[in-house]
Amino acid sequence: MTQADPLQSFEGQRFLALETFRKNGVAVRTPVGFVRDGDVLLIRTEADSGKVKRIRNNDRVRIAPSTGRGDPLGDWVEARAQILDDPAASEAARQKIAAKYGLIWRLIEGQVAIRNRLSRRKRPGWVSIRLTPIALRQE
């Protein structure tokens, strides 16, 4: 199936299923909130999360629009994930996601900040990730 805009199926959706891959090739699926920014999707997550570790090892991912539980609602799209190390780019992504999710996103950030303050170990904070589609693949 060929589609002019591989991200069209994400329009109007609140979540996507992000499939990252362990070193042994096993796929790990995670539902995440996202925002579209032109020809890419942006997500935010904690810097020490499993998905970030897997992306640092292998930037190949698959994405599909999904429910909040990660059940796919459309076709899988092959993509490349890029962790945005530039603070300005990461902050711009945070602002776009906060604008989409509003109070819910601010509550999530607040909850994580409180948990991190109460934690005995130092946590590294948040990172933004850019997801760039490669091709559309129907399953």
trRosetta pair geometry for C-beta under 8 A, 3 or more apart (Angstrom, degrees):
i j d omega theta_ij theta_ji phi_ij phi_ji
1 75 6.9 -119 71 -103 140 161
1 136 6.2 -77 93 118 89 118
1 138 4.5 73 12 -34 124 130
2 136 6.9 136 -128 56 33 121
3 6 5.7 124 81 -90 109 50
3 8 6.3 -126 165 25 129 124
3 136 5.1 46 28 -7 107 168
4 8 7.8 60 70 -34 75 133
5 8 4.2 96 93 -46 109 100
6 77 5.1 121 166 -133 112 129
6 133 4.2 -180 93 154 138 159
6 135 7.1 -160 -103 -167 148 18
6 136 4.6 -159 -124 -59 99 101
7 10 5.0 -44 -175 28 76 120
7 11 7.6 100 134 -41 77 78
7 36 6.2 129 157 -123 138 122
7 39 7.1 170 2 -154 138 46
7 41 6.6 174 -130 -50 128 101
7 77 7.3 37 -82 -102 57 175
7 133 6.1 -149 -53 -25 89 141
8 11 5.9 -28 -170 -6 48 115
9 13 7.6 27 139 -23 62 137
9 64 7.8 -32 110 -157 134 64
9 65 5.2 -132 136 -9 93 126
9 73 7.9 177 167 100 108 87
9 74 4.0 162 174 168 140 165
9 75 6.4 156 -13 37 169 85
9 77 7.9 176 47 -39 120 121
10 13 5.2 -92 -162 37 52 124
10 16 6.4 -11 -123 -83 113 118
10 34 7.3 -51 -170 89 131 132
10 36 6.2 140 106 -68 123 117
10 41 6.5 -84 169 -88 170 130
10 63 8.0 4 -80 137 128 118
10 65 5.2 -176 -102 -75 57 102
10 74 7.9 -129 -62 49 54 149
11 36 7.4 -17 -89 -19 62 155
13 16 6.8 87 120 -67 133 74
13 65 4.2 -128 -96 -144 166 114
13 66 7.6 85 -176 33 132 39
13 73 7.0 176 -116 61 128 139
14 33 6.5 -40 166 -122 73 85
14 68 7.2 -15 96 -73 116 88
14 101 8.0 99 -154 -98 97 91
15 31 4.9 5 -179 -172 130 104
15 32 6.7 145 -153 73 79 27
15 33 6.1 -58 -101 -89 66 50
15 34 7.4 104 -143 9 28 91
15 65 7.4 103 86 -168 59 58
15 66 5.0 -72 112 77 102 82
15 67 6.4 8 65 134 136 16
15 68 5.2 166 -35 -90 157 48
15 70 7.6 -100 149 -79 131 44
16 31 7.3 162 82 -148 32 60
16 32 6.1 -25 62 63 79 78
16 34 5.1 6 8 0 118 139
16 41 6.8 33 -8 167 161 160
16 43 7.7 -107 52 -77 117 125
16 63 5.1 7 166 -169 130 102
16 64 6.5 156 -162 76 81 32
16 65 5.8 -61 -107 -107 74 36
16 66 5.6 97 -156 16 24 97
17 29 5.4 -8 -175 -166 106 106
17 30 7.3 144 -158 71 57 32
17 31 5.8 -38 -97 -91 61 65
17 63 6.8 157 78 -153 58 49
17 64 4.9 -6 49 58 105 88
17 65 7.8 31 8 103 82 12
17 66 3.8 99 -35 -48 90 149
17 70 4.7 96 -110 -160 98 72
17 71 7.4 -152 -66 57 132 7
17 72 5.3 -73 16 -79 145 76
18 29 7.1 149 76 -154 43 52
18 30 5.1 -26 63 66 95 86
18 31 7.5 146 14 -110 80 15
18 32 5.3 10 -7 12 125 120
18 43 7.0 -29 -65 -37 146 171
18 51 6.4 44 112 -140 132 140
18 61 6.1 -19 -168 -177 83 132
18 62 7.9 147 -161 79 38 51
18 63 5.8 -9 -104 -103 60 84
18 131 7.7 -122 -116 -89 107 144
19 27 4.9 -4 -174 -169 109 114
19 28 6.9 154 -153 73 58 39
19 29 4.9 -22 -96 -95 82 75
19 30 7.9 161 -84 19 35 66
19 61 6.1 149 76 -169 59 74
19 62 4.1 -8 55 58 119 94
19 63 7.2 -157 19 -71 79 38
19 64 8.0 32 -12 5 110 95
19 76 7.5 -14 17 -140 137 121
20 27 7.4 144 76 -153 31 61
20 28 5.4 -24 65 61 82 95
20 30 7.3 -1 8 12 103 112
20 50 7.8 168 73 127 140 84
20 51 5.1 153 -7 -139 152 74
20 54 3.9 106 146 107 129 138
20 55 5.9 -77 -128 -58 130 75
20 58 7.4 137 -173 77 82 98
20 61 5.4 -30 -92 -111 63 99
20 81 7.5 -26 -102 1 101 156
21 25 6.0 -20 -173 -145 115 33
21 26 7.0 149 -154 73 68 35
21 27 5.7 -38 -97 -98 74 57
21 28 7.2 169 -94 14 23 81
21 54 6.2 158 63 -178 37 117
21 58 5.2 -50 69 86 105 145
21 60 6.6 0 15 82 130 93
21 61 7.6 -157 -7 -99 87 55
22 25 6.8 -35 71 35 77 20
22 26 4.6 3 35 56 120 88
22 27 7.9 -130 6 -65 81 13
22 28 6.4 86 -39 -24 91 113
22 54 6.2 -67 -86 -117 43 113
23 57 6.0 -77 -79 168 84 151
23 58 7.7 167 -96 -22 48 120
27 62 7.5 -14 -139 30 130 120
28 50 6.8 -76 130 130 161 126
28 51 7.4 -146 99 -90 120 74
28 54 6.6 -156 42 -61 127 167
29 70 5.4 123 140 176 108 132
30 50 8.0 159 -59 76 144 105
30 51 5.6 -88 28 -69 155 130
30 70 6.5 -104 -176 -103 14 132
31 66 5.5 -130 -114 101 98 133
31 67 7.2 -57 -113 91 144 53
31 68 5.8 115 148 -174 155 33
31 69 6.1 147 -27 120 151 9
31 70 3.7 -124 -47 -69 97 77
32 43 4.9 34 137 -146 138 135
32 45 6.7 -56 -126 -69 133 111
32 51 7.9 -42 -56 -3 138 178
33 43 7.0 141 83 -133 52 84
33 44 7.8 -17 76 40 96 85
33 97 6.6 106 118 -159 112 110
33 100 7.6 168 170 98 113 124
33 101 5.9 20 -178 -70 153 139
33 105 7.3 -141 103 -92 162 100
34 41 4.8 6 178 178 133 112
34 42 6.4 148 -161 73 76 44
34 43 4.9 -45 -100 -80 84 84
34 97 7.4 -76 -154 -111 21 103
34 131 7.5 -37 -137 25 135 133
35 41 7.1 154 77 -158 34 67
35 42 5.2 -19 61 58 85 98
35 93 7.6 169 54 -162 117 70
35 96 4.6 -173 101 135 157 104
35 97 5.0 -144 -12 -87 124 61
35 99 7.7 69 -115 63 152 91
35 100 4.7 -168 -95 -22 110 148
36 40 7.6 155 -156 88 58 40
36 41 5.7 -43 -100 -102 58 71
36 42 7.8 158 -108 14 11 80
37 40 5.5 -22 69 72 88 87
37 41 7.3 134 20 -119 77 20
37 42 5.3 38 -2 -18 124 116
37 93 7.4 -84 -33 -111 154 78
37 96 6.1 9 -78 -180 114 171
37 130 8.0 -74 57 -126 126 95
39 132 7.2 37 122 -137 92 81
39 133 7.5 -109 169 31 83 98
40 130 5.1 -3 170 -170 144 95
40 131 6.1 149 -170 71 82 51
40 132 5.1 -39 -108 -88 101 69
40 133 7.8 -166 -110 -3 52 74
41 63 6.9 -179 46 167 150 168
41 79 7.9 -33 35 -141 109 162
41 130 7.6 143 76 -161 45 49
41 131 4.3 -18 63 60 94 111
42 93 4.3 -151 -174 -145 140 107
42 96 6.2 69 63 79 146 132
42 97 6.5 -121 107 -55 108 103
42 128 6.0 -10 -169 -173 104 107
42 129 7.1 150 -156 77 54 48
42 130 5.9 -24 -100 -102 74 60
42 131 7.4 -165 -76 16 24 83
43 97 7.6 88 -139 -94 30 138
43 128 7.2 157 83 -157 41 59
43 129 5.0 -16 62 58 91 100
43 131 6.7 46 -3 -20 105 116
44 93 6.6 157 -69 126 96 108
44 94 5.9 77 -90 -100 144 73
44 97 5.4 -132 -7 34 120 170
44 126 5.5 6 -176 -175 105 121
44 127 7.2 171 -149 86 62 38
44 128 5.3 -33 -96 -100 76 67
44 129 7.5 173 -88 14 27 78
45 49 4.9 -67 153 20 118 152
45 51 6.0 -11 125 65 172 124
45 52 6.2 -165 94 -47 120 104
45 126 7.0 157 87 -148 23 76
45 127 6.4 -21 66 59 70 81
45 129 6.8 1 18 -5 105 120
46 49 4.7 115 68 -41 85 100
46 52 7.5 -113 95 -10 53 136
46 112 6.7 -162 -80 -151 112 137
46 123 7.1 -42 -164 175 120 119
46 124 7.5 115 176 67 79 84
46 125 7.3 -171 -145 127 68 21
46 126 6.1 -65 -104 -100 42 57
46 127 7.6 48 154 15 15 81
47 52 5.9 176 -165 173 37 177
47 123 7.9 141 49 165 97 77
47 124 3.9 -86 75 101 132 118
47 125 5.6 37 -5 73 124 60
47 126 6.3 158 -36 -157 86 6
47 127 4.6 100 -95 -24 79 106
48 52 6.9 -96 -115 58 5 134
48 53 7.7 28 -168 -47 46 103
48 123 6.4 -114 14 -153 133 79
48 124 5.3 125 -38 26 99 113
49 52 4.9 98 60 4 80 100
49 53 7.3 -144 99 -3 45 87
50 53 5.6 -57 -151 37 37 112
50 54 6.2 33 154 -17 70 106
51 54 5.7 -55 -146 39 32 110
51 55 6.2 32 155 -20 67 107
52 55 5.7 -54 -143 38 31 110
52 56 6.4 35 155 -23 64 103
52 83 6.6 74 -145 -99 91 131
52 127 6.0 97 -114 48 134 140
52 129 7.6 -145 -101 -67 80 128
53 56 5.9 -53 -151 32 29 112
53 57 6.7 22 152 -12 61 109
54 57 5.7 -63 -154 41 34 110
54 58 6.4 -39 170 46 71 91
55 58 7.1 -89 -132 72 26 51
55 59 5.9 51 -169 -109 74 55
55 61 6.9 -14 -104 -56 95 121
55 81 4.5 -76 -140 99 122 137
55 83 6.3 130 114 -48 128 103
55 129 6.7 -46 -173 -130 175 136
56 83 6.8 -3 -79 -13 80 143
59 80 5.1 29 138 -162 109 81
59 81 5.0 -151 -160 56 73 72
59 82 6.7 30 -148 -74 129 55
60 78 7.3 -25 -163 -166 91 93
60 79 7.9 141 -158 82 47 44
60 80 6.6 -37 -97 -104 46 64
60 81 7.9 -85 2 11 3 89
61 78 7.9 145 85 -161 44 48
61 79 5.2 -30 74 73 89 91
61 80 7.2 126 24 -125 86 15
61 81 4.8 56 -7 -30 132 114
61 131 6.7 -76 73 -129 134 105
62 76 4.8 -1 -180 -173 118 115
62 77 6.8 150 -160 71 65 41
62 78 5.9 -37 -103 -100 77 49
62 79 6.9 136 -113 21 25 84
62 137 7.9 -62 -133 50 115 123
63 76 7.1 138 70 -156 30 64
63 77 5.2 -28 66 61 83 95
63 79 5.3 8 4 7 112 137
63 131 5.8 66 -40 175 152 148
63 133 7.7 -97 48 -92 119 85
64 72 4.1 3 113 -132 143 107
64 73 7.1 163 147 42 97 55
64 74 5.5 -173 -169 72 90 73
64 75 6.4 -150 -122 102 104 27
64 76 4.7 -56 -62 -95 113 56
64 77 6.7 151 -80 8 58 77
65 72 7.1 91 74 -159 51 63
65 73 4.6 -61 106 63 96 104
65 74 4.5 47 39 19 104 117
66 69 7.6 -122 156 69 108 51
66 70 5.3 -3 163 -149 149 28
66 71 5.8 148 -160 69 92 37
66 72 5.2 -53 -96 -98 91 37
66 73 5.6 171 -105 -2 28 90
67 70 6.8 -42 68 26 75 21
67 71 4.5 14 25 47 115 94
67 73 6.5 118 -39 -49 69 110
72 76 6.9 -45 -130 -67 149 80
75 136 5.9 46 121 -173 138 96
75 137 6.7 176 174 82 106 42
75 138 4.9 -57 -123 -104 122 61
75 139 6.8 146 -139 17 67 74
76 137 5.4 -28 83 74 92 94
76 138 7.9 154 37 -111 74 17
76 139 5.7 41 8 -10 112 119
77 133 4.9 -44 165 -127 125 109
77 134 7.7 150 165 42 77 64
77 135 7.4 -175 -158 91 67 35
77 136 5.5 -34 -110 -107 82 62
77 137 7.1 153 -108 23 29 75
78 133 7.1 94 78 -162 53 65
78 134 4.3 -54 107 58 100 112
78 135 5.0 13 45 51 116 78
78 136 7.8 -141 18 -75 79 15
78 137 5.9 63 -26 -7 98 119
79 131 4.7 28 153 -178 149 89
79 132 5.8 153 -162 75 90 38
79 133 4.9 -52 -96 -100 92 42
79 134 5.8 -174 -98 -4 29 84
80 131 7.5 161 77 -152 40 48
80 132 5.0 -16 57 60 90 98
80 134 6.3 90 -23 -54 87 107
81 129 5.4 -7 -168 -179 101 117
81 130 7.2 148 -157 77 49 49
81 131 5.6 -17 -100 -99 72 71
82 129 6.8 152 74 -161 41 64
82 130 4.6 -15 60 58 99 100
82 132 7.0 29 -3 -5 111 110
83 127 5.5 -11 -157 165 101 136
83 128 7.7 129 -160 82 54 47
83 129 5.6 -34 -99 -103 55 80
84 89 4.5 -131 -170 109 125 113
84 90 4.6 169 104 -73 114 77
84 93 6.2 144 31 -7 160 143
84 127 6.9 160 53 -180 72 82
84 128 4.4 -18 41 80 126 98
84 129 6.8 -156 -3 -90 86 24
84 130 6.0 90 -55 -21 103 99
85 90 7.6 -42 177 -43 4 122
86 89 4.1 64 80 15 110 110
86 90 6.5 174 84 -12 55 87
87 90 5.6 -59 -143 40 31 112
87 91 6.1 30 160 -19 67 108
88 91 5.8 -55 -145 38 28 109
88 92 6.4 32 154 -21 63 105
89 92 5.7 -51 -147 34 31 113
89 93 6.6 33 152 -18 63 104
89 128 6.9 -146 124 73 78 136
90 93 5.7 -54 -153 35 32 112
90 94 6.5 36 148 -22 65 104
90 126 7.6 152 173 110 119 92
90 127 6.5 -78 -132 -153 129 50
90 128 4.1 173 -136 15 69 114
91 94 5.4 -48 -147 33 36 115
91 95 6.5 38 154 -20 65 102
92 95 5.8 -52 -151 34 31 112
92 96 6.6 31 152 -18 63 105
93 96 5.8 -55 -150 36 33 111
93 97 6.4 29 155 -15 67 107
93 128 3.6 110 75 -150 148 150
93 130 7.5 -121 -94 -71 141 80
94 97 5.9 -59 -148 40 30 108
94 98 6.1 30 155 -19 66 109
94 126 7.1 89 -94 113 122 144
94 128 6.3 -112 -46 -70 74 121
95 98 5.6 -53 -142 39 30 112
95 99 6.3 35 155 -23 63 104
96 99 5.7 -51 -149 32 30 113
96 100 6.7 28 152 -18 62 104
97 100 5.7 -55 -152 35 35 110
97 101 6.2 -1 163 9 70 112
97 105 6.0 158 133 -131 88 151
98 101 6.5 -71 -134 54 26 88
98 102 7.3 91 171 -83 57 19
98 105 4.8 -156 -116 102 57 143
98 106 6.6 69 -144 -61 103 80
98 109 7.9 -9 -97 -23 109 141
99 102 7.4 18 -170 -67 22 61
100 105 7.5 86 71 -37 72 141
101 104 4.8 -94 169 71 98 102
101 105 3.6 105 89 -38 121 108
101 108 7.9 -12 131 12 146 128
102 105 6.4 125 59 20 24 97
102 106 7.2 -53 147 -1 41 104
103 106 5.5 -58 -147 40 37 111
103 107 6.2 40 155 -22 69 104
104 107 5.8 -56 -152 34 29 112
104 108 6.6 31 150 -20 64 104
105 108 5.6 -52 -150 34 36 113
105 109 6.4 34 152 -16 67 104
106 109 5.7 -51 -147 38 34 111
106 110 6.2 36 152 -20 64 108
107 110 5.5 -54 -145 39 31 114
107 111 6.2 35 155 -23 65 104
108 111 5.8 -52 -146 34 29 112
108 112 6.5 26 156 -14 63 106
109 112 5.9 -58 -150 39 30 109
109 113 6.2 32 153 -22 65 108
109 126 7.8 -34 -121 -52 93 146
110 113 5.6 -54 -145 35 31 113
110 114 6.4 30 157 -18 66 104
111 114 6.0 -54 -150 36 29 109
111 115 6.4 28 153 -17 64 108
112 115 5.7 -55 -146 39 32 112
112 116 6.1 32 155 -20 66 107
112 126 7.7 82 117 -66 154 103
113 116 5.8 -56 -147 37 28 110
113 117 6.5 29 154 -20 63 105
114 117 5.8 -55 -149 34 31 110
114 118 6.4 19 156 -10 65 110
115 118 6.0 -65 -149 44 30 105
115 119 6.2 42 151 -39 65 105
116 119 5.4 -44 -145 17 33 120
116 123 4.5 -105 -129 42 106 132
116 125 7.8 51 -126 -84 165 52
119 122 7.9 162 102 -77 111 14
119 123 6.0 59 68 -28 153 114
133 136 7.4 12 -178 -62 128 70
